[in-house]
């Protein structure tokens, strides 16, 4: 997404401050933990560990990423989409379409 794109900010406020900003530190901490999990899986493969053990860790990593994605989606719906819906007009339609597409991507993953 480019900075000039109308969907990169919350239209009601015109701000580029996103809904997750209040939980930014929490998300960064979770992502650091996820990075560690990914490095751990790489190490397990390098050490030729048992396949099922690696798959168990990969599943945990996937669930951790899904948790972050769902949290970000929730923040987006409660902040950006809600503000756009309150304002109305084409920006509201764009935010709803954007959110719907994001949900579809999450469901497919």
C-alpha positions as CSV (number, residue, x, y, z in Angstrom):
1,X,0.0,0.0,0.0
2,X,1.3,3.4,-0.9
3,X,1.2,6.4,1.5
4,X,-1.2,8.2,-0.9
5,X,-3.6,5.3,-0.8
6,X,-7.0,6.3,0.8
7,X,-7.2,3.1,2.8
8,X,-4.0,3.6,4.8
9,X,-5.5,5.7,7.4
10,X,-8.7,6.1,9.4
11,X,-10.8,8.5,7.3
12,X,-13.0,9.9,10.1
13,X,-10.0,11.5,11.8
14,X,-7.7,11.8,8.7
15,X,-5.0,10.4,11.0
16,X,-2.4,7.8,10.0
17,X,-2.6,6.5,13.6
18,X,-3.9,3.0,13.5
19,X,-6.2,1.2,15.9
20,X,-3.4,-1.1,17.1
21,X,-1.3,1.8,18.4
22,X,-2.4,1.4,22.0
23,X,-1.3,-2.3,21.9
24,X,1.8,-1.8,19.8
25,X,4.2,-2.9,22.5
26,X,2.1,-6.0,23.1
27,X,2.1,-6.9,19.4
28,X,5.9,-6.3,19.1
29,X,6.5,-8.5,22.2
30,X,4.4,-11.3,20.7
31,X,6.2,-11.0,17.3
32,X,9.6,-11.2,19.0
33,X,8.4,-14.4,20.6
34,X,7.2,-15.7,17.2
35,X,10.6,-14.9,15.8
36,X,12.2,-17.0,18.5
37,X,9.8,-19.9,17.7
38,X,10.8,-19.7,14.0
39,X,14.5,-19.8,14.9
40,X,13.8,-22.7,17.1
41,X,12.1,-24.6,14.3
42,X,15.1,-23.9,12.0
43,X,17.4,-25.2,14.7
44,X,15.3,-28.3,15.0
45,X,15.6,-29.0,11.3
46,X,19.4,-28.3,11.4
47,X,19.6,-30.8,14.2
48,X,17.5,-33.3,12.2
49,X,14.9,-33.6,15.0
50,X,11.9,-35.9,14.8
51,X,9.4,-34.7,12.2
52,X,6.4,-34.7,14.5
53,X,8.2,-32.6,17.0
54,X,8.9,-30.0,14.3
55,X,5.3,-30.1,13.0
56,X,4.1,-29.5,16.6
57,X,6.2,-26.4,16.8
58,X,5.2,-25.3,13.4
59,X,1.5,-25.6,14.4
60,X,2.2,-23.5,17.5
61,X,3.9,-20.9,15.4
62,X,1.0,-20.8,13.0
63,X,-1.5,-20.4,15.9
64,X,0.6,-17.6,17.4
65,X,0.6,-15.7,14.0
66,X,-3.1,-16.2,13.6
67,X,-3.6,-14.7,17.1
68,X,-1.7,-11.6,16.1
69,X,-3.6,-11.4,12.8
70,X,-7.0,-11.7,14.6
71,X,-6.0,-9.1,17.1
72,X,-5.0,-6.7,14.4
73,X,-8.2,-7.3,12.5
74,X,-10.2,-6.7,15.7
75,X,-8.4,-3.4,16.3
76,X,-9.0,-2.4,12.6
77,X,-12.7,-3.2,12.8
78,X,-13.1,-1.3,16.2
79,X,-11.1,1.7,15.1
80,X,-10.7,2.3,11.3
81,X,-13.8,0.6,10.0
82,X,-16.1,1.9,12.8
83,X,-14.8,5.5,12.2
84,X,-15.3,5.1,8.4
85,X,-18.9,3.7,8.9
86,X,-19.8,6.6,11.2
87,X,-18.5,9.1,8.5
88,X,-20.2,7.2,5.7
89,X,-19.6,7.8,2.0
90,X,-17.1,6.1,-0.3
91,X,-14.5,5.8,2.4
92,X,-16.9,3.6,4.4
93,X,-17.5,1.3,1.5
94,X,-13.7,1.1,0.8
95,X,-13.0,0.2,4.5
96,X,-15.8,-2.4,4.5
97,X,-14.4,-4.0,1.3
98,X,-10.9,-3.9,2.7
99,X,-12.0,-5.6,5.9
100,X,-14.0,-8.2,4.1
101,X,-11.0,-9.1,1.9
102,X,-8.8,-9.3,4.9
103,X,-11.2,-11.7,6.6
104,X,-11.4,-13.8,3.5
105,X,-7.6,-14.0,3.4
106,X,-7.5,-15.1,7.1
107,X,-10.2,-17.7,6.6
108,X,-8.3,-19.2,3.6
109,X,-5.0,-19.4,5.4
